[in-house]
Amino acid sequence: MVKIFFLVGDELIIESEHFTKGKQEGAIYRYSKTHKEVWDELYKGKYKVEYDFYPRGEVIYELCSDSYIIYKDPCIDNSYIDKCIAFGIKSKYTIIDDERFLCHACRTNSNIFGAICGDILGSTFEFEEKKYNNISEIDLFRGGSHFTDDTVLIPAVADWLLHDLNDYENDDCFKEKLAKRTVDYVCRKYKNQSLDYGFNFWQWCNKAYLIDEYEPYNSFGNGSAMRVSPVGWFFDTMKETMRFAKLSADITHNHPEGEKGAMCIAAAIFLARNEKSKNGIKKYIIHTFGYSELNLSVEVLREKSNYSVTCQDTVPLAVAAFLESTDFESAIKLAISYGSDSDTIAAMAGSIAEAYYKEIPSYIADFCKCKLDKHAAFLCKEFFDIVKNTIYKSYNK
């Protein structure tokens, strides 16, 4: 009997008594830090681990057995498994969903939670304007941590993507629908919340609420970039991602810098979730958006930066924090270390880091979930349930 474990992404664990190639007893393909604990728990170092890339049909073909049991991440469609192994396994096989191999997004019921965590963790640092040269001094788990306007507007964009996009409507219709969603969230769903909206944005919402008028105000503030993360997850192509990132900005932030900031964050998320390297993401952003500041280190940027809420000042800081990070937590801490608009910079950095690292530490996720209201939590889950087909699109190629 041969057991094959399909994990999230293109990763594959094989356990076999007849793994003839290289005489290993086990192999892992496209090994992911996300599943190291799963591997250790199951096998406790019993099997040798080899790193390689999947698919490798000749390796599967050399597995000789009369029958197979295939355990997989429940998010992976069975048809993908059938396609992948049809050329290699000629024997009978049984496919079993295994909850142990759920991906990060399934475990948190969200793939826009990274931005929300950044917002919550950065909330108490926002007006301190204190720079941290040593990020180990940053205590992320302060008692006063709370969600801010960022967390209200991120689900509003997700709601728009889930419920308001129709093929037969034009971009102006899409923008009007997002504007109405945004006003509904600010002036109805969260009307009793004391949140730190920008003055111009608050004026825009109240005017739109009273007279049903949705004229943008040419802003280049970072509000367009802080709310855009759902767009980075929703679409299959960079072209559509850029289009709807711009549309999401244009309801308020129709200044070129406001549009560019939103498009940059959405593009970075798209590239990160599609396995682009950090160097590749950096080159794309510099080439496409002209943020040459990314050639500088976080240390230099921290020294040069002052408190700002503009896209042109804060978006490069967020991307740089992600690029220099080693995991999700360090991305958030580096974003906070600038002593600038901490909640929003951390939200932007967190959105990219989640897409790249494919996980948020459980101690961070649990802390932030306690700060989230039920409506936002429900919408995060609904958004993931819809877009997981986009996340796993590579499985069905």
C-alpha positions in Angstrom: 0.0 0.0 0.0 1.3 3.4 -1.0 0.1 6.6 0.8 0.3 9.9 -1.1 -0.4 13.2 0.7 -1.4 16.2 -1.4 -1.0 19.5 0.4 -1.9 23.0 -0.5 -0.1 24.5 -3.5 1.8 22.1 -5.7 3.3 20.3 -2.7 3.4 16.6 -2.5 4.4 14.1 0.2 5.0 10.5 -0.8 5.3 7.6 1.7 6.3 4.4 0.1 8.0 1.1 0.6 8.9 1.0 -3.1 10.3 4.5 -3.7 13.1 3.3 -6.0 14.4 6.5 -7.3 17.3 7.5 -5.0 16.2 4.8 -2.6 14.4 7.3 -0.3 11.6 6.1 1.8 9.8 9.4 1.6 9.9 12.6 -0.5 8.4 16.0 -0.2 7.9 18.2 -3.3 8.0 22.0 -3.1 8.5 21.8 0.6 6.6 24.5 2.5 7.3 25.9 5.9 3.5 25.8 6.4 3.5 22.1 6.5 6.8 21.4 8.3 4.9 20.8 11.5 2.5 18.4 9.8 5.4 16.4 8.4 7.2 16.3 11.8 4.0 15.3 13.6 3.3 12.4 11.2 6.7 11.0 10.7 8.9 12.5 13.5 12.0 12.4 11.3 11.5 8.7 10.4 11.8 9.4 6.6 14.4 11.2 4.7 13.2 14.4 3.0 14.3 15.4 -0.5 13.5 18.7 -2.1 12.5 18.9 -5.8 9.8 20.3 -8.0 6.4 18.8 -8.8 5.1 17.5 -11.2 7.7 14.8 -11.7 5.7 12.0 -13.5 8.7 9.6 -13.7 9.0 9.6 -9.9 5.3 8.7 -9.5 5.5 6.1 -12.2 8.3 4.3 -10.4 6.1 3.8 -7.3 5.1 0.2 -7.7 2.0 -1.0 -5.7 -1.3 -2.6 -6.3 -3.3 0.2 -4.7 -3.0 3.8 -3.4 -4.6 5.9 -0.7 -4.4 9.6 -1.4 -4.9 12.1 1.4 -5.4 15.7 0.4 -6.2 19.2 1.4 -10.0 19.3 1.2 -9.8 22.5 -0.9 -8.1 20.7 -3.8 -10.6 19.4 -6.3 -10.6 15.7 -6.9 -10.5 16.3 -10.6 -7.0 17.9 -10.1 -5.8 14.7 -8.4 -7.2 12.6 -11.2 -5.4 14.7 -13.8 -2.1 14.7 -12.0 -1.8 11.0 -11.3 -3.5 9.5 -14.3 -0.2 9.3 -16.2 1.7 7.7 -13.4 -0.6 5.5 -11.3 -2.1 2.7 -13.2 -3.5 1.0 -10.1 -6.6 1.6 -8.1 -6.6 4.5 -5.7 -8.9 6.1 -3.1 -9.0 9.8 -2.4 -9.6 11.0 1.2 -10.0 14.6 2.4 -7.7 15.2 5.4 -8.3 18.3 7.6 -4.7 18.1 8.8 -3.6 19.5 5.5 -5.9 22.5 5.4 -4.1 25.6 4.0 -3.7 28.7 6.1 -6.5 30.6 4.4 -8.9 27.7 5.2 -7.8 27.5 8.8 -8.5 31.3 9.3 -11.5 31.3 6.9 -9.9 34.3 5.3 -7.3 35.5 2.8 -7.8 39.1 3.6 -7.0 38.6 7.3 -3.3 39.7 6.9 -4.4 43.3 6.3 -6.8 43.3 9.2 -4.2 41.9 11.5 -1.8 44.6 10.5 -4.5 47.2 11.1 -5.3 45.9 14.6 -1.6 45.3 15.7 -0.6 48.7 14.4 -3.5 50.6 15.9 -2.0 51.7 19.2 1.3 52.8 17.5 -0.4 55.1 15.0 0.0 58.5 16.8 3.1 57.7 18.8 5.4 58.6 15.9 8.2 56.6 17.6 10.8 54.9 15.5 12.1 51.5 16.5 15.6 50.6 15.3 15.3 47.3 17.1 12.0 45.6 16.2 12.3 43.2 19.1 11.3 46.1 21.3 7.9 46.2 19.6 5.1 44.7 21.7 2.4 43.7 19.2 -0.1 42.5 21.8 -1.1 45.7 23.6 -4.4 45.7 25.5 -5.7 48.8 23.6 -5.3 47.2 20.2 -8.5 47.6 18.1 -9.7 47.7 14.5 -9.8 51.0 12.8 -11.2 52.5 9.6 -9.0 50.1 7.6 -10.8 47.1 8.8 -14.2 48.7 8.0 -13.2 49.5 4.4 -11.5 46.2 3.6 -14.7 44.1 4.0 -16.6 46.8 2.1 -14.4 46.2 -0.9 -14.7 42.4 -0.4 -18.5 42.8 -0.3 -18.4 44.8 -3.5 -16.4 42.1 -5.3 -18.6 39.3 -4.0 -22.0 40.8 -4.8 -21.8 43.8 -7.2 -19.9 42.7 -10.2 -21.8 41.8 -13.3 -20.4 41.2 -16.8 -23.0 43.4 -18.5 -22.2 46.6 -16.5 -19.5 49.1 -17.2 -16.8 50.6 -14.9 -18.9 53.6 -13.9 -21.6 51.3 -12.6 -19.0 49.3 -10.7 -17.6 52.4 -9.1 -21.0 53.7 -8.1 -21.8 50.4 -6.4 -18.5 50.4 -4.4 -19.2 54.0 -3.4 -22.6 53.0 -2.1 -21.2 50.0 -0.3 -18.5 52.2 1.3 -21.1 54.7 2.5 -23.3 51.9 3.8 -20.4 50.5 5.9 -19.3 53.9 7.3 -22.7 55.5 7.9 -24.9 52.5 8.7 -23.1 49.3 9.6 -20.4 51.0 11.7 -22.1 54.3 12.4 -21.6 54.0 16.2 -17.9 53.2 16.0 -15.4 55.8 17.0 -12.9 55.4 14.1 -10.2 57.6 12.8 -11.4 58.4 9.3 -9.6 61.0 7.3 -11.4 64.4 7.4 -12.0 64.5 3.6 -13.2 61.0 3.5 -15.6 61.5 6.4 -17.0 64.6 4.6 -17.4 62.6 1.4 -19.3 59.8 3.2 -21.6 62.2 5.0 -22.4 64.2 1.9 -23.0 61.0 -0.1 -25.2 59.6 2.7 -27.3 62.8 2.8 -27.8 63.6 -0.9 -26.8 60.4 -2.7 -23.9 62.0 -4.5 -20.6 60.2 -5.0 -18.0 62.6 -6.5 -14.4 61.7 -5.9 -12.2 64.4 -4.3 -8.8 63.8 -6.0 -7.1 62.3 -2.9 -3.7 60.8 -2.9 -4.0 59.6 0.7 -3.2 56.0 1.5 -6.9 55.1 2.1 -7.0 53.7 -1.5 -4.1 51.3 -0.8 -5.2 50.3 2.7 -8.6 48.9 1.5 -7.5 47.3 -1.8 -6.3 43.9 -0.5 -9.4 41.9 -1.6 -8.8 42.9 -5.2 -5.3 41.3 -5.0 -6.9 38.0 -4.2 -10.0 38.0 -6.3 -8.9 37.9 -10.0 -7.0 35.3 -12.1 -5.0 37.8 -14.1 -2.8 40.8 -13.4 -4.8 42.8 -16.0 -8.1 42.4 -14.1 -6.3 43.0 -10.8 -4.9 46.3 -12.0 -8.2 47.4 -13.5 -10.3 46.8 -10.4 -7.6 48.2 -8.1 -7.8 51.4 -10.0 -11.6 51.4 -9.9 -11.6 50.8 -6.2 -9.4 53.8 -5.7 -11.3 56.1 -8.1 -14.5 56.4 -6.0 -12.5 58.8 -3.7 -8.8 58.7 -4.5 -8.8 59.5 -8.3 -5.4 61.4 -8.1 -2.7 59.4 -10.0 -0.8 58.8 -6.8 -3.9 57.5 -5.1 -4.6 55.1 -8.0 -0.9 54.0 -8.2 -0.8 53.2 -4.5 -3.8 50.9 -4.7 -2.6 49.3 -7.9 0.8 48.6 -6.3 -0.5 46.9 -3.2 -3.0 44.8 -5.3 -0.3 43.8 -7.8 2.1 42.8 -5.0 -0.5 40.6 -3.4 -1.3 39.0 -6.8 2.4 38.3 -7.4 3.0 37.0 -3.9 0.1 34.6 -4.0 1.3 33.3 -7.4 4.7 32.3 -6.0 6.7 35.2 -7.4 10.0 35.7 -5.6 10.7 38.8 -3.5 13.2 40.0 -6.0 10.7 39.5 -8.8 8.1 41.5 -6.9 10.5 44.3 -6.2 11.6 44.5 -9.8 8.0 44.5 -11.0 6.9 47.3 -8.6 9.9 49.5 -9.4 9.5 49.1 -13.1 5.7 49.5 -13.1 5.1 52.1 -10.4 8.5 53.8 -10.1 8.9 53.3 -6.4 12.7 53.5 -6.5 12.8 53.8 -2.7 12.6 50.0 -2.7 16.3 50.0 -3.5 16.9 51.4 0.0 16.9 49.3 3.2 14.2 49.6 5.9 16.9 51.2 8.1 17.6 54.0 5.7 13.9 54.5 4.9 13.1 54.7 8.6 15.8 57.4 9.1 14.5 59.4 6.2 10.7 59.0 6.8 8.4 61.4 8.6 4.8 60.9 9.6 2.6 60.9 6.5 -0.7 59.5 5.2 0.0 59.8 1.5 0.4 56.9 -0.9 3.7 58.1 -2.3 5.2 58.2 1.2 3.7 55.1 2.8 3.2 52.5 0.1 6.9 52.1 -0.5 7.5 51.8 3.2 4.9 48.9 3.4 6.4 47.1 0.5 9.9 47.5 1.8 8.9 46.1 5.2 7.5 43.0 3.5 10.6 42.6 1.3 12.9 42.8 4.2 10.8 40.5 6.5 11.5 36.9 7.3 7.9 36.0 8.3 4.5 37.5 8.8 5.3 38.9 12.3 8.5 40.6 11.3 6.7 42.2 8.3 4.3 43.8 10.8 7.0 44.9 13.2 9.1 46.4 10.4 6.0 48.3 9.2 5.4 49.7 12.7 9.1 50.5 13.2 8.9 53.6 10.8 6.9 55.6 13.4 4.6 56.8 10.8 0.9 55.8 10.0 1.5 52.5 11.7 -1.9 50.8 11.3 -2.2 51.5 7.6 1.4 50.7 6.8 1.1 47.5 8.8 -2.2 46.6 7.0 -0.6 47.0 3.6 2.5 45.1 4.6 0.4 42.4 6.3 -1.7 41.9 3.2 1.4 41.1 1.0 3.1 39.1 3.7 0.0 36.8 4.2 -0.1 36.2 0.4 3.7 35.4 0.3 4.2 33.4 3.5 0.9 31.6 3.2 0.4 31.7 7.0 -0.3 33.9 10.0 1.0 32.6 13.3 -1.8 31.2 15.4 -1.0 33.5 18.3 -1.4 36.5 16.1 -4.5 35.3 14.4 -6.2 34.4 17.7 -5.4 37.7 19.2 -6.8 39.6 16.3 -9.9 37.5 15.9 -10.9 38.6 19.4 -10.8 42.2 18.2 -12.9 41.7 15.1 -16.7 42.2 15.0 -19.0 39.4 13.8 -20.0 41.1 10.6 -16.4 41.6 9.4 -15.5 38.0 10.5 -18.5 36.6 8.5 -17.6 38.6 5.4 -14.0 37.4 5.6 -15.2 33.8 5.6 -17.7 34.4 2.7 -15.0 36.1 0.7 -12.6 33.1 1.1 -15.4 30.6 0.3 -15.9 32.4 -3.0 -12.3 33.1 -4.1 -10.7 29.9 -3.0 -11.3 28.7 -6.6 -9.1 31.6 -7.7 -6.4 30.7 -5.1 -6.3 27.1 -6.4 -6.6 28.0 -10.1 -3.2 26.5 -10.8 -4.5 23.1 -9.8 -6.9 23.0 -12.7 -4.5 24.0 -15.5 
